[in-house]
Amino acid sequence: MLKTLVIALSLLSVPAFADTRWEREHPRRDQVNDRLENQHERVRAGVRDGELTRREARRIHREDRAIRGEERAMAAEHHGHITRGEERRLDRQENRVSRQIYRERHDGR
């Protein structure tokens, strides 16, 4: 019984470990933006390693900026938040760009 109570209380405190207030209050936007940042770093690494040309990197960055702009526009409609459906839509777009990054970095140059 005590063990169950301790586990339940520890699960309740997990959200308190988010790094910032913004991350706690906007988890969907945080997830979208974290993925965009990760993709940005993958592109930079690809350029640095010679796996991507600067032209390819510019095109991918442009697509990521469009996704970020769409995320911001969606949030503006909902007092700073995005809906689950909007998050799924942005995730699909990010998945497409992520596959593109992978293919271009691993096309056997």
C-alpha positions as CSV (number, residue, x, y, z in Angstrom):
1,M,0.0,0.0,0.0
2,L,2.7,2.5,1.0
3,K,4.7,1.5,-2.1
4,T,1.7,2.2,-4.3
5,L,1.2,5.6,-2.7
6,V,4.9,6.5,-3.2
7,I,4.8,5.5,-6.9
8,A,1.5,7.5,-7.4
9,L,3.0,10.6,-5.8
10,S,6.2,10.4,-7.8
11,L,4.2,10.2,-11.0
12,L,2.2,13.3,-10.1
13,S,5.4,15.3,-9.6
14,V,6.9,14.4,-13.1
15,P,5.5,17.5,-14.8
16,A,7.2,19.7,-12.2
17,F,10.5,18.7,-13.7
18,A,10.0,20.5,-17.0
19,D,12.8,23.0,-17.5
20,T,10.8,26.1,-17.9
21,R,7.4,27.5,-17.3
22,W,6.9,27.8,-21.0
23,E,7.6,24.1,-21.5
24,R,5.1,23.2,-18.8
25,E,2.4,25.5,-20.2
26,H,3.0,24.8,-23.9
27,P,4.0,21.1,-24.2
28,R,2.8,20.7,-27.7
29,R,4.6,23.7,-29.0
30,D,7.7,22.8,-27.0
31,Q,7.7,19.3,-28.7
32,V,7.3,20.8,-32.2
33,N,10.0,23.4,-31.6
34,D,12.4,20.8,-30.0
35,R,12.0,18.6,-33.1
36,L,12.7,21.6,-35.4
37,E,15.8,22.4,-33.4
38,N,17.0,18.8,-33.6
39,Q,16.5,18.9,-37.4
40,H,18.4,22.1,-37.6
41,E,21.3,20.5,-35.8
42,R,21.2,17.4,-38.1
43,V,21.4,19.7,-41.2
44,R,24.3,21.6,-39.7
45,A,26.1,18.4,-39.0
46,G,25.4,17.2,-42.6
47,V,26.9,20.4,-44.0
48,R,29.9,20.1,-41.6
49,D,30.5,16.5,-42.6
50,G,30.0,17.2,-46.3
51,E,26.9,15.1,-46.5
52,L,24.7,18.1,-47.5
53,T,25.5,21.0,-49.8
54,R,24.8,24.5,-48.6
55,R,22.0,24.7,-51.2
56,E,20.3,21.6,-49.8
57,A,20.7,23.0,-46.3
58,R,19.1,26.3,-47.3
59,R,16.2,24.5,-48.8
60,I,15.6,22.3,-45.7
61,H,16.0,25.3,-43.4
62,R,13.4,27.2,-45.5
63,E,11.0,24.3,-45.0
64,D,11.6,24.2,-41.3
65,R,11.0,28.0,-41.1
66,A,7.7,27.5,-42.8
67,I,6.7,24.8,-40.3
68,R,7.7,27.1,-37.4
69,G,5.7,30.0,-39.0
70,E,2.7,27.7,-39.3
71,E,3.1,26.7,-35.6
72,R,3.2,30.3,-34.5
73,A,0.1,31.2,-36.6
74,M,-1.8,28.2,-35.2
75,A,-0.8,29.3,-31.6
76,A,-2.0,32.9,-32.4
77,E,-5.4,31.5,-33.0
78,H,-5.6,29.7,-29.7
79,H,-4.2,32.2,-27.1
80,G,-0.6,30.8,-27.4
81,H,-1.5,27.1,-27.6
82,I,-1.9,24.5,-30.4
83,T,-4.5,21.8,-30.6
84,R,-3.7,18.0,-30.7
85,G,-4.8,18.0,-34.3
86,E,-2.5,20.9,-35.2
87,E,0.4,19.2,-33.4
88,R,-0.2,16.0,-35.5
89,R,-0.3,18.0,-38.7
90,L,3.0,19.7,-37.8
91,D,4.5,16.3,-36.8
92,R,3.6,14.9,-40.2
93,Q,5.3,17.9,-41.9
94,E,8.4,17.4,-39.6
95,N,8.5,13.7,-40.4
96,R,8.6,14.5,-44.1
97,V,11.5,16.9,-43.6
98,S,13.2,14.4,-41.3
99,R,13.1,11.7,-44.0
100,Q,14.3,14.2,-46.5
101,I,17.3,15.0,-44.3
102,Y,18.1,11.4,-43.9
103,R,17.9,10.6,-47.6
104,E,20.1,13.5,-48.6
105,R,22.7,12.8,-45.9
106,H,22.8,9.1,-46.9
107,D,22.5,9.1,-50.6
108,G,26.1,7.8,-51.0
109,R,28.0,10.9,-51.9
